[in-house]
Amino acid sequence: MTNSNPDFGLHSSKILTDKGFFDGTILIKNGRISKLIEGKVFSNDFEINYLNDLVVMPGLIDSHVHINEPGRKEWEGFETITKASIAGGITTLVDMPLNASPVTTSKNAFEIKLKASEGKLFCNCAFWGGIVPENAELLDELIQSGVLGVKAFLTHSGIDDFPNVTLEDLKKGLTTLQKYQVPLLVHAELDELHDGILELEKDPTNYQKYLRSRPNIWEDNAVEMAISLCEEFDTPVHIVHLSSSNSLDKIRAAKSKGLKLTVETCPQYLYFCSENIPNGNTLFKCAPPIRERENNDKLWEALKDGTIDFIVTDHSPSTPNLKEIESGNLKKAWGGISSIQFSLPIIWTEAKKRGFSIEQISNLMSKNVAKFIKLDQSKGKIEEGFDADLVVWNPEETFIVKTEDIHFKHKNTPYLHEELFGVVKETFIAGKKVFEKGNFVSLPIGEKIMRKS
């Protein structure tokens, strides 16, 4: 064989392609899938890794993570989050514009973040910008500098230097987003004072009172506003971390009209339900909140019928002190859940009970996300010419989440001690093995992904 031969190959009876499972060999050359060949390939010129019946899937893509570096590296950082990602089969992340300092609301701040990531990426990483009051005039050069789109909060973000916007602020910003046709990502909660907030102040460790303090109507009103803007400006609008099933009919109607609307939800809204959350356990606090079982069942139905486009984590860590673990104070605690390393088994554990196939889960956690961030010509599929970003896993093997196995910075997660289906065995980035059997086997080789003009 000649020098044009592949660098190596992977054989499995369960290679997941767009046409279903394929019993064959993936040949990999220069970081890309060079050929798919039916059956086993034997060669003395390059190595073949025989995986028997382990599932080989496109690497997962998570477009909603909070890395927090620079400025708040004590919460999380590029190195820890990208290591946790490849341990969970995630090969590409997109970082949110807040929780770092400075927040990514200008070209200058974005350049500071890019510099902070140098030499620390164990997986690929792209970036969102942010819209806040008074930065509409900065969005043009921020988008041109390479962010994939712009995130907005309609309620307080939890970070004072990333304030929420008004409808007027959004309209100013959307004139720029419309020009580039990049998405506006919306944290969809429109808050107003009500009795539930006052009840929580009196009993801040009570989860049901926390739930009532952020009612469905906050989310539903915000989703309605986002849909209206999507229609008015004919610009992509994306609802992040949908938790209220009451909004699903409005979303279905908007999509039936052909609006450029996309929607995500997160593992916590699909795995946990409020009926089972104990009082005083702040590890379950997120915003919007985890709701009732009936609500969350409807989210699963919406994933099955395509109303919700994909699943991402909203990995939002903080220090144990900010999480108020000792006090159990749900009012004061940071509202975020850490889960990135375990998103595949979390989702698969619940999905298999509900009749979802591995193909559907791959679409919801890779292919559909790749399409959303406009990387669907290179990632999210096992196909000739695509990047060899791959996860090898056993969907039938179980494990228990243990502190010593967690690779994100702080080990505080509500999934601790949960028994989950699906063990990640190997992860590949651009054809290079980066994770194998619990070990990191490569230096950081992830690339920064910038929006192409």
LOMI-569788 format. One record per residue (C-alpha): residue number from 1; residue in three letters; chain; x, y, z. Coordinates in nm, 3 decimals, padded with zeros to 5 digits. Layout:
BEGIN
NUM / ala / A / X / Y / Z .
...
# end
This chain:
BEGIN
1 / met / A / 00.000 / 00.000 / 00.000 .
2 / thr / A / 00.110 / 00.359 / -00.071 .
3 / asn / A / 00.140 / 00.674 / 00.136 .
4 / ser / A / -00.217 / 00.761 / 00.038 .
5 / asn / A / -00.329 / 00.487 / 00.272 .
6 / pro / A / -00.544 / 00.579 / 00.574 .
7 / asp / A / -00.380 / 00.670 / 00.903 .
8 / phe / A / -00.587 / 00.404 / 01.078 .
9 / gly / A / -00.932 / 00.244 / 01.085 .
10 / leu / A / -01.211 / 00.158 / 01.328 .
11 / his / A / -01.429 / -00.149 / 01.286 .
12 / ser / A / -01.758 / -00.213 / 01.462 .
13 / ser / A / -02.082 / -00.388 / 01.385 .
14 / lys / A / -02.261 / -00.077 / 01.514 .
15 / ile / A / -02.131 / 00.227 / 01.329 .
16 / leu / A / -02.413 / 00.481 / 01.323 .
17 / thr / A / -02.466 / 00.650 / 00.986 .
18 / asp / A / -02.761 / 00.841 / 00.843 .
19 / lys / A / -02.882 / 00.512 / 00.696 .
20 / gly / A / -02.877 / 00.334 / 01.030 .
21 / phe / A / -02.626 / 00.099 / 01.187 .
22 / phe / A / -02.349 / -00.019 / 00.959 .
23 / asp / A / -02.132 / -00.328 / 01.011 .
24 / gly / A / -01.804 / -00.211 / 00.869 .
25 / thr / A / -01.484 / -00.012 / 00.896 .
26 / ile / A / -01.426 / 00.363 / 00.912 .
27 / leu / A / -01.100 / 00.461 / 00.745 .
28 / ile / A / -00.953 / 00.788 / 00.875 .
29 / lys / A / -00.699 / 01.008 / 00.698 .
30 / asn / A / -00.572 / 01.352 / 00.800 .
31 / gly / A / -00.837 / 01.392 / 01.065 .
32 / arg / A / -01.132 / 01.310 / 00.839 .
33 / ile / A / -01.337 / 01.008 / 00.745 .
34 / ser / A / -01.183 / 00.898 / 00.417 .
35 / lys / A / -01.396 / 00.591 / 00.349 .
36 / leu / A / -01.664 / 00.362 / 00.489 .
37 / ile / A / -01.613 / -00.002 / 00.393 .
38 / glu / A / -01.856 / -00.282 / 00.463 .
39 / gly / A / -01.717 / -00.557 / 00.685 .
40 / lys / A / -01.372 / -00.593 / 00.839 .
41 / val / A / -01.058 / -00.459 / 00.677 .
42 / phe / A / -00.722 / -00.626 / 00.739 .
43 / ser / A / -00.397 / -00.445 / 00.666 .
44 / asn / A / -00.031 / -00.460 / 00.757 .
45 / asp / A / 00.016 / -00.098 / 00.651 .
46 / phe / A / -00.202 / 00.077 / 00.906 .
47 / glu / A / -00.366 / -00.006 / 01.236 .
48 / ile / A / -00.726 / -00.125 / 01.261 .
49 / asn / A / -00.899 / -00.093 / 01.598 .
50 / tyr / A / -01.158 / -00.370 / 01.625 .
51 / leu / A / -01.438 / -00.256 / 01.856 .
52 / asn / A / -01.668 / -00.557 / 01.818 .
53 / asp / A / -02.023 / -00.438 / 01.888 .
54 / leu / A / -01.949 / -00.109 / 02.065 .
55 / val / A / -02.152 / 00.178 / 01.921 .
56 / val / A / -01.955 / 00.431 / 01.716 .
57 / met / A / -02.138 / 00.764 / 01.684 .
58 / pro / A / -02.059 / 01.118 / 01.575 .
59 / gly / A / -01.912 / 01.309 / 01.867 .
60 / leu / A / -02.170 / 01.501 / 02.065 .
61 / ile / A / -02.200 / 01.878 / 02.028 .
62 / asp / A / -02.304 / 02.100 / 02.319 .
63 / ser / A / -02.394 / 02.455 / 02.217 .
64 / his / A / -02.483 / 02.576 / 02.568 .
65 / val / A / -02.202 / 02.576 / 02.824 .
66 / his / A / -02.064 / 02.831 / 03.069 .
67 / ile / A / -01.686 / 02.803 / 03.080 .
68 / asn / A / -01.633 / 03.114 / 03.300 .
69 / glu / A / -01.274 / 03.182 / 03.194 .
70 / pro / A / -01.123 / 03.440 / 03.205 .
71 / gly / A / -01.216 / 03.610 / 03.529 .
72 / arg / A / -01.401 / 03.334 / 03.712 .
73 / lys / A / -01.174 / 03.036 / 03.657 .
74 / glu / A / -01.241 / 02.930 / 04.016 .
75 / trp / A / -01.591 / 02.836 / 03.892 .
76 / glu / A / -01.473 / 02.642 / 03.585 .
77 / gly / A / -01.218 / 02.686 / 03.308 .
78 / phe / A / -01.130 / 02.579 / 02.955 .
79 / glu / A / -00.908 / 02.291 / 03.062 .
80 / thr / A / -01.145 / 02.132 / 03.314 .
81 / ile / A / -01.460 / 02.166 / 03.106 .
82 / thr / A / -01.303 / 02.037 / 02.784 .
83 / lys / A / -01.155 / 01.738 / 02.967 .
84 / ala / A / -01.496 / 01.660 / 03.118 .
85 / ser / A / -01.647 / 01.696 / 02.772 .
86 / ile / A / -01.427 / 01.440 / 02.599 .
87 / ala / A / -01.478 / 01.204 / 02.895 .
88 / gly / A / -01.847 / 01.223 / 02.805 .
89 / gly / A / -01.805 / 01.187 / 02.428 .
90 / ile / A / -01.856 / 01.558 / 02.355 .
91 / thr / A / -01.620 / 01.683 / 02.085 .
92 / thr / A / -01.743 / 02.041 / 02.027 .
93 / leu / A / -01.867 / 02.308 / 02.270 .
94 / val / A / -02.007 / 02.658 / 02.228 .
95 / asp / A / -01.935 / 02.890 / 02.519 .
96 / met / A / -02.192 / 03.136 / 02.650 .
97 / pro / A / -02.096 / 03.506 / 02.679 .
98 / leu / A / -02.152 / 03.549 / 03.050 .
99 / asn / A / -01.997 / 03.434 / 03.378 .
100 / ala / A / -01.652 / 03.512 / 03.239 .
101 / ser / A / -01.507 / 03.853 / 03.315 .
102 / pro / A / -01.514 / 04.048 / 03.096 .
103 / val / A / -01.842 / 03.928 / 02.950 .
104 / thr / A / -01.836 / 03.872 / 02.572 .
105 / thr / A / -02.027 / 04.183 / 02.464 .
106 / ser / A / -01.755 / 04.350 / 02.255 .
107 / lys / A / -01.483 / 04.255 / 02.011 .
108 / asn / A / -01.216 / 04.345 / 02.267 .
109 / ala / A / -01.370 / 04.120 / 02.534 .
110 / phe / A / -01.397 / 03.836 / 02.281 .
111 / glu / A / -01.028 / 03.867 / 02.195 .
112 / ile / A / -00.942 / 03.845 / 02.567 .
113 / lys / A / -01.145 / 03.523 / 02.591 .
114 / leu / A / -00.978 / 03.373 / 02.284 .
115 / lys / A / -00.636 / 03.444 / 02.434 .
116 / ala / A / -00.740 / 03.283 / 02.763 .
117 / ser / A / -00.831 / 02.959 / 02.582 .
118 / glu / A / -00.490 / 02.913 / 02.418 .
119 / gly / A / -00.336 / 02.571 / 02.484 .
120 / lys / A / -00.624 / 02.457 / 02.705 .
121 / leu / A / -00.878 / 02.305 / 02.465 .
122 / phe / A / -00.913 / 01.927 / 02.483 .
123 / cys / A / -01.213 / 01.953 / 02.247 .
124 / asn / A / -01.324 / 02.206 / 01.986 .
125 / cys / A / -01.479 / 02.529 / 02.108 .
126 / ala / A / -01.687 / 02.803 / 01.947 .
127 / phe / A / -01.836 / 03.110 / 02.113 .
128 / trp / A / -02.154 / 03.314 / 02.148 .
129 / gly / A / -02.156 / 03.689 / 02.192 .
130 / gly / A / -02.399 / 03.880 / 02.412 .
131 / ile / A / -02.646 / 04.164 / 02.384 .
132 / val / A / -02.695 / 04.391 / 02.684 .
133 / pro / A / -02.843 / 04.742 / 02.715 .
134 / glu / A / -02.638 / 04.999 / 02.525 .
135 / asn / A / -02.416 / 04.763 / 02.324 .
136 / ala / A / -02.622 / 04.744 / 02.003 .
137 / glu / A / -02.361 / 04.954 / 01.821 .
138 / leu / A / -02.091 / 04.700 / 01.912 .
139 / leu / A / -02.269 / 04.396 / 01.770 .
140 / asp / A / -02.155 / 04.445 / 01.411 .
141 / glu / A / -01.783 / 04.413 / 01.486 .
142 / leu / A / -01.850 / 04.145 / 01.751 .
143 / ile / A / -02.024 / 03.928 / 01.493 .
144 / gln / A / -01.755 / 03.999 / 01.234 .
145 / ser / A / -01.491 / 03.892 / 01.487 .
146 / gly / A / -01.625 / 03.533 / 01.479 .
147 / val / A / -01.898 / 03.469 / 01.736 .
148 / leu / A / -02.174 / 03.238 / 01.610 .
149 / gly / A / -02.464 / 03.450 / 01.734 .
150 / val / A / -02.581 / 03.661 / 02.025 .
151 / lys / A / -02.737 / 03.570 / 02.363 .
152 / ala / A / -02.985 / 03.784 / 02.561 .
153 / phe / A / -03.146 / 03.759 / 02.903 .
154 / leu / A / -03.499 / 03.884 / 02.959 .
155 / thr / A / -03.457 / 03.856 / 03.337 .
156 / his / A / -03.158 / 03.914 / 03.563 .
157 / ser / A / -02.876 / 03.685 / 03.455 .
158 / gly / A / -02.727 / 03.643 / 03.801 .
159 / ile / A / -02.423 / 03.844 / 03.684 .
160 / asp / A / -02.450 / 04.221 / 03.726 .
161 / asp / A / -02.216 / 04.293 / 03.434 .
162 / phe / A / -02.450 / 04.106 / 03.198 .
163 / pro / A / -02.782 / 04.288 / 03.260 .
164 / asn / A / -03.110 / 04.184 / 03.101 .
165 / val / A / -03.245 / 04.365 / 02.797 .
166 / thr / A / -03.577 / 04.524 / 02.714 .
167 / leu / A / -03.786 / 04.473 / 02.404 .
168 / glu / A / -03.647 / 04.801 / 02.271 .
169 / asp / A / -03.288 / 04.680 / 02.325 .
170 / leu / A / -03.363 / 04.360 / 02.135 .
171 / lys / A / -03.511 / 04.545 / 01.841 .
172 / lys / A / -03.203 / 04.763 / 01.813 .
173 / gly / A / -02.978 / 04.460 / 01.817 .
174 / leu / A / -03.189 / 04.258 / 01.577 .
175 / thr / A / -03.128 / 04.505 / 01.295 .
176 / thr / A / -02.764 / 04.392 / 01.302 .
177 / leu / A / -02.843 / 04.024 / 01.351 .
178 / gln / A / -03.084 / 04.044 / 01.059 .
179 / lys / A / -02.802 / 04.162 / 00.832 .
180 / tyr / A / -02.585 / 03.860 / 00.916 .
181 / gln / A / -02.871 / 03.611 / 00.974 .
182 / val / A / -02.708 / 03.484 / 01.293 .
183 / pro / A / -02.933 / 03.363 / 01.576 .
184 / leu / A / -03.056 / 03.556 / 01.874 .
185 / leu / A / -03.049 / 03.319 / 02.173 .
186 / val / A / -03.307 / 03.405 / 02.437 .
187 / his / A / -03.316 / 03.316 / 02.804 .
188 / ala / A / -03.694 / 03.317 / 02.807 .
189 / glu / A / -03.823 / 03.439 / 03.142 .
190 / leu / A / -04.013 / 03.768 / 03.182 .
191 / asp / A / -04.030 / 03.818 / 03.556 .
192 / glu / A / -04.283 / 04.014 / 03.759 .
193 / leu / A / -04.347 / 04.038 / 04.131 .
194 / his / A / -04.605 / 03.790 / 04.264 .
195 / asp / A / -04.697 / 03.607 / 04.584 .
196 / gly / A / -04.472 / 03.309 / 04.506 .
197 / ile / A / -04.161 / 03.525 / 04.535 .
198 / leu / A / -04.272 / 03.648 / 04.876 .
199 / glu / A / -04.344 / 03.291 / 04.989 .
200 / leu / A / -03.991 / 03.183 / 04.896 .
201 / glu / A / -03.841 / 03.469 / 05.094 .
202 / lys / A / -04.019 / 03.335 / 05.405 .
203 / asp / A / -03.918 / 02.973 / 05.344 .
204 / pro / A / -03.606 / 02.977 / 05.120 .
205 / thr / A / -03.522 / 02.606 / 05.151 .
206 / asn / A / -03.858 / 02.482 / 05.019 .
207 / tyr / A / -03.825 / 02.355 / 04.661 .
208 / gln / A / -04.197 / 02.377 / 04.580 .
209 / lys / A / -04.191 / 02.742 / 04.680 .
210 / tyr / A / -03.886 / 02.799 / 04.462 .
211 / leu / A / -04.076 / 02.638 / 04.174 .
212 / arg / A / -04.377 / 02.864 / 04.232 .
213 / ser / A / -04.148 / 03.167 / 04.247 .
214 / arg / A / -04.059 / 03.116 / 03.877 .
215 / pro / A / -04.393 / 03.010 / 03.725 .
216 / asn / A / -04.456 / 02.879 / 03.375 .
217 / ile / A / -04.616 / 03.209 / 03.275 .
218 / trp / A / -04.280 / 03.387 / 03.300 .
219 / glu / A / -04.140 / 03.151 / 03.040 .
220 / asp / A / -04.452 / 03.139 / 02.826 .
221 / asn / A / -04.474 / 03.519 / 02.795 .
222 / ala / A / -04.107 / 03.540 / 02.703 .
223 / val / A / -04.139 / 03.266 / 02.439 .
224 / glu / A / -04.432 / 03.455 / 02.289 .
225 / met / A / -04.219 / 03.771 / 02.270 .
226 / ala / A / -03.933 / 03.581 / 02.107 .
227 / ile / A / -04.166 / 03.431 / 01.845 .
228 / ser / A / -04.302 / 03.777 / 01.767 .
229 / leu / A / -03.951 / 03.913 / 01.712 .
230 / cys / A / -03.858 / 03.614 / 01.499 .
231 / glu / A / -04.153 / 03.689 / 01.271 .
232 / glu / A / -04.104 / 04.066 / 01.266 .
233 / phe / A / -03.736 / 04.058 / 01.176 .
234 / asp / A / -03.730 / 03.733 / 00.973 .
235 / thr / A / -03.417 / 03.641 / 01.169 .
236 / pro / A / -03.322 / 03.317 / 01.345 .
237 / val / A / -03.433 / 03.315 / 01.709 .
238 / his / A / -03.346 / 03.034 / 01.948 .
239 / ile / A / -03.510 / 02.951 / 02.282 .
240 / val / A / -03.250 / 02.820 / 02.526 .
241 / his / A / -03.325 / 02.563 / 02.801 .
242 / leu / A / -03.702 / 02.537 / 02.748 .
243 / ser / A / -03.865 / 02.397 / 03.062 .
244 / ser / A / -04.233 / 02.497 / 03.030 .
245 / ser / A / -04.444 / 02.258 / 02.825 .
246 / asn / A / -04.715 / 02.527 / 02.816 .
247 / ser / A / -04.516 / 02.698 / 02.539 .
248 / leu / A / -04.507 / 02.396 / 02.308 .
249 / asp / A / -04.828 / 02.475 / 02.116 .
250 / lys / A / -04.705 / 02.830 / 02.045 .
251 / ile / A / -04.375 / 02.688 / 01.924 .
252 / arg / A / -04.550 / 02.435 / 01.701 .
253 / ala / A / -04.766 / 02.710 / 01.550 .
254 / ala / A / -04.461 / 02.927 / 01.484 .
255 / lys / A / -04.276 / 02.644 / 01.315 .
256 / ser / A / -04.579 / 02.557 / 01.104 .
257 / lys / A / -04.564 / 02.914 / 00.971 .
258 / gly / A / -04.206 / 02.858 / 00.863 .
259 / leu / A / -04.049 / 03.095 / 01.115 .
260 / lys / A / -03.676 / 03.063 / 01.178 .
261 / leu / A / -03.733 / 02.941 / 01.533 .
262 / thr / A / -03.532 / 02.672 / 01.709 .
263 / val / A / -03.562 / 02.534 / 02.061 .
264 / glu / A / -03.344 / 02.337 / 02.299 .
265 / thr / A / -03.403 / 02.167 / 02.631 .
266 / cys / A / -03.163 / 02.021 / 02.887 .
267 / pro / A / -03.099 / 01.694 / 03.074 .
268 / gln / A / -03.223 / 01.825 / 03.408 .
269 / tyr / A / -03.572 / 01.887 / 03.266 .
270 / leu / A / -03.584 / 01.537 / 03.120 .
271 / tyr / A / -03.434 / 01.330 / 03.402 .
272 / phe / A / -03.560 / 01.491 / 03.725 .
273 / cys / A / -03.909 / 01.602 / 03.827 .
274 / ser / A / -04.007 / 01.846 / 04.100 .
275 / glu / A / -04.214 / 01.593 / 04.294 .
276 / asn / A / -03.893 / 01.411 / 04.390 .
277 / ile / A / -03.665 / 01.705 / 04.470 .
278 / pro / A / -03.593 / 01.734 / 04.843 .
279 / asn / A / -03.607 / 02.062 / 05.029 .
280 / gly / A / -03.279 / 02.234 / 05.103 .
281 / asn / A / -03.083 / 02.066 / 04.822 .
282 / thr / A / -02.952 / 02.354 / 04.614 .
283 / leu / A / -02.780 / 02.121 / 04.366 .
284 / phe / A / -03.118 / 02.100 / 04.188 .
285 / lys / A / -03.155 / 02.476 / 04.151 .
286 / cys / A / -03.156 / 02.606 / 03.796 .
287 / ala / A / -03.349 / 02.872 / 03.608 .
288 / pro / A / -03.598 / 02.808 / 03.463 .
289 / pro / A / -03.669 / 02.547 / 03.730 .
290 / ile / A / -03.715 / 02.172 / 03.704 .
291 / arg / A / -04.092 / 02.125 / 03.683 .
292 / glu / A / -04.349 / 01.850 / 03.741 .
293 / arg / A / -04.336 / 01.500 / 03.591 .
294 / glu / A / -04.637 / 01.567 / 03.365 .
295 / asn / A / -04.466 / 01.879 / 03.227 .
296 / asn / A / -04.142 / 01.695 / 03.163 .
297 / asp / A / -04.320 / 01.405 / 02.992 .
298 / lys / A / -04.455 / 01.658 / 02.743 .
299 / leu / A / -04.101 / 01.781 / 02.674 .
300 / trp / A / -04.006 / 01.425 / 02.579 .
301 / glu / A / -04.306 / 01.410 / 02.345 .
302 / ala / A / -04.193 / 01.736 / 02.186 .
303 / leu / A / -03.845 / 01.592 / 02.129 .
304 / lys / A / -04.000 / 01.293 / 01.958 .
305 / asp / A / -04.219 / 01.500 / 01.723 .
306 / gly / A / -03.949 / 01.758 / 01.643 .
307 / thr / A / -04.101 / 02.057 / 01.823 .
308 / ile / A / -03.785 / 02.075 / 02.035 .
309 / asp / A / -03.481 / 02.059 / 01.809 .
310 / phe / A / -03.206 / 01.928 / 02.034 .
311 / ile / A / -03.066 / 01.865 / 02.383 .
312 / val / A / -02.771 / 02.052 / 02.536 .
313 / thr / A / -02.658 / 02.080 / 02.897 .
314 / asp / A / -02.650 / 02.444 / 03.007 .
315 / his / A / -02.355 / 02.332 / 03.218 .
316 / ser / A / -02.344 / 02.622 / 03.465 .
317 / pro / A / -02.103 / 02.558 / 03.752 .
318 / ser / A / -02.009 / 02.769 / 04.051 .
319 / thr / A / -01.811 / 02.735 / 04.370 .
320 / pro / A / -01.966 / 02.538 / 04.660 .
321 / asn / A / -02.007 / 02.861 / 04.859 .
322 / leu / A / -02.207 / 03.028 / 04.582 .
323 / lys / A / -02.419 / 02.716 / 04.554 .
324 / glu / A / -02.517 / 02.758 / 04.923 .
325 / ile / A / -02.481 / 02.383 / 04.977 .
326 / glu / A / -02.452 / 02.412 / 05.353 .
327 / ser / A / -02.741 / 02.655 / 05.406 .
328 / gly / A / -02.977 / 02.498 / 05.151 .
329 / asn / A / -03.102 / 02.849 / 05.067 .
330 / leu / A / -03.265 / 02.823 / 04.725 .
331 / lys / A / -03.321 / 03.196 / 04.702 .
332 / lys / A / -02.952 / 03.283 / 04.744 .
333 / ala / A / -02.793 / 02.982 / 04.571 .
334 / trp / A / -02.639 / 03.011 / 04.224 .
335 / gly / A / -02.888 / 02.877 / 03.972 .
336 / gly / A / -02.695 / 02.631 / 03.762 .
337 / ile / A / -02.641 / 02.256 / 03.723 .
338 / ser / A / -02.316 / 02.080 / 03.633 .
339 / ser / A / -02.365 / 01.776 / 03.413 .
340 / ile / A / -02.156 / 01.799 / 03.097 .
341 / gln / A / -01.957 / 01.479 / 03.145 .
342 / phe / A / -02.272 / 01.270 / 03.186 .
343 / ser / A / -02.519 / 01.417 / 02.937 .
344 / leu / A / -02.518 / 01.115 / 02.704 .
345 / pro / A / -02.588 / 00.851 / 02.972 .
346 / ile / A / -02.838 / 01.080 / 03.152 .
347 / ile / A / -03.041 / 01.122 / 02.836 .
348 / trp / A / -03.001 / 00.763 / 02.719 .
349 / thr / A / -03.111 / 00.623 / 03.057 .
350 / glu / A / -03.444 / 00.804 / 03.029 .
351 / ala / A / -03.479 / 00.784 / 02.651 .
352 / lys / A / -03.453 / 00.406 / 02.632 .
353 / lys / A / -03.747 / 00.379 / 02.874 .
354 / arg / A / -03.952 / 00.589 / 02.634 .
355 / gly / A / -03.879 / 00.399 / 02.316 .
356 / phe / A / -03.621 / 00.634 / 02.168 .
357 / ser / A / -03.356 / 00.482 / 01.946 .
358 / ile / A / -02.984 / 00.549 / 01.958 .
359 / glu / A / -03.023 / 00.712 / 01.616 .
360 / gln / A / -03.275 / 00.959 / 01.756 .
361 / ile / A / -03.049 / 01.045 / 02.049 .
362 / ser / A / -02.753 / 01.100 / 01.817 .
363 / asn / A / -02.962 / 01.337 / 01.609 .
364 / leu / A / -03.078 / 01.527 / 01.917 .
365 / met / A / -02.730 / 01.558 / 02.066 .
366 / ser / A / -02.510 / 01.590 / 01.757 .
367 / lys / A / -02.658 / 01.617 / 01.408 .
368 / asn / A / -02.929 / 01.872 / 01.491 .
369 / val / A / -02.689 / 02.083 / 01.699 .
370 / ala / A / -02.437 / 02.082 / 01.413 .
371 / lys / A / -02.708 / 02.214 / 01.184 .
372 / phe / A / -02.799 / 02.488 / 01.431 .
373 / ile / A / -02.441 / 02.616 / 01.456 .
374 / lys / A / -02.388 / 02.573 / 01.079 .
375 / leu / A / -02.128 / 02.298 / 01.104 .
376 / asp / A / -02.347 / 02.035 / 00.940 .
377 / gln / A / -02.116 / 02.007 / 00.640 .
378 / ser / A / -01.829 / 01.882 / 00.856 .
379 / lys / A / -01.964 / 01.755 / 01.189 .
380 / gly / A / -02.258 / 01.562 / 01.332 .
381 / lys / A / -02.245 / 01.267 / 01.087 .
382 / ile / A / -02.034 / 00.964 / 01.013 .
383 / glu / A / -01.992 / 01.024 / 00.644 .
384 / glu / A / -01.703 / 01.034 / 00.399 .
385 / gly / A / -01.536 / 01.376 / 00.407 .
386 / phe / A / -01.664 / 01.465 / 00.756 .
387 / asp / A / -01.438 / 01.534 / 01.053 .
388 / ala / A / -01.347 / 01.220 / 01.243 .
389 / asp / A / -01.494 / 01.348 / 01.571 .
390 / leu / A / -01.628 / 01.026 / 01.721 .
391 / val / A / -01.752 / 00.870 / 02.042 .
392 / val / A / -01.731 / 00.495 / 02.111 .
393 / trp / A / -01.966 / 00.375 / 02.384 .
394 / asn / A / -02.158 / 00.083 / 02.529 .
395 / pro / A / -02.527 / 00.173 / 02.569 .
396 / glu / A / -02.606 / -00.138 / 02.774 .
397 / glu / A / -02.333 / -00.102 / 03.036 .
398 / thr / A / -02.425 / 00.080 / 03.357 .
399 / phe / A / -02.223 / 00.283 / 03.604 .
400 / ile / A / -02.281 / 00.487 / 03.917 .
401 / val / A / -02.175 / 00.854 / 03.916 .
402 / lys / A / -01.896 / 00.885 / 04.174 .
403 / thr / A / -01.708 / 01.192 / 04.291 .
404 / glu / A / -01.369 / 01.048 / 04.200 .
405 / asp / A / -01.474 / 01.000 / 03.836 .
406 / ile / A / -01.589 / 01.360 / 03.779 .
407 / his / A / -01.360 / 01.577 / 03.567 .
408 / phe / A / -01.538 / 01.914 / 03.574 .
409 / lys / A / -01.393 / 02.153 / 03.831 .
410 / his / A / -01.639 / 02.121 / 04.121 .
411 / lys / A / -01.789 / 01.781 / 04.193 .
412 / asn / A / -02.126 / 01.926 / 04.296 .
413 / thr / A / -02.398 / 01.773 / 04.080 .
414 / pro / A / -02.745 / 01.634 / 04.148 .
415 / tyr / A / -02.650 / 01.326 / 03.944 .
416 / leu / A / -02.404 / 01.205 / 04.208 .
417 / his / A / -02.481 / 00.840 / 04.301 .
418 / glu / A / -02.729 / 00.799 / 04.013 .
419 / glu / A / -02.702 / 00.472 / 03.819 .
420 / leu / A / -02.695 / 00.542 / 03.447 .
421 / phe / A / -02.690 / 00.342 / 03.124 .
422 / gly / A / -02.417 / 00.415 / 02.871 .
423 / val / A / -02.041 / 00.408 / 02.927 .
424 / val / A / -01.812 / 00.613 / 02.705 .
425 / lys / A / -01.509 / 00.404 / 02.610 .
426 / glu / A / -01.317 / 00.621 / 02.362 .
427 / thr / A / -01.338 / 00.972 / 02.214 .
428 / phe / A / -01.167 / 01.096 / 01.898 .
429 / ile / A / -01.105 / 01.455 / 01.788 .
430 / ala / A / -01.009 / 01.498 / 01.420 .
431 / gly / A / -00.913 / 01.132 / 01.407 .
432 / lys / A / -00.688 / 01.143 / 01.714 .
433 / lys / A / -00.780 / 00.941 / 02.021 .
434 / val / A / -00.808 / 01.180 / 02.314 .
435 / phe / A / -00.987 / 00.968 / 02.575 .
436 / glu / A / -00.975 / 00.593 / 02.640 .
437 / lys / A / -01.114 / 00.385 / 02.927 .
438 / gly / A / -01.119 / 00.666 / 03.179 .
439 / asn / A / -00.786 / 00.817 / 03.079 .
440 / phe / A / -00.685 / 01.125 / 02.880 .
441 / val / A / -00.441 / 01.009 / 02.614 .
442 / ser / A / -00.364 / 01.328 / 02.426 .
443 / leu / A / -00.244 / 01.680 / 02.481 .
444 / pro / A / -00.510 / 01.951 / 02.422 .
445 / ile / A / -00.569 / 01.949 / 02.045 .
446 / gly / A / -00.912 / 02.112 / 02.023 .
447 / glu / A / -00.955 / 02.399 / 01.781 .
448 / lys / A / -01.126 / 02.734 / 01.817 .
449 / ile / A / -01.419 / 02.748 / 01.575 .
450 / met / A / -01.503 / 03.089 / 01.434 .
451 / arg / A / -01.810 / 03.195 / 01.238 .
452 / lys / A / -01.741 / 03.202 / 00.869 .
453 / ser / A / -01.859 / 03.507 / 00.678 .
# end
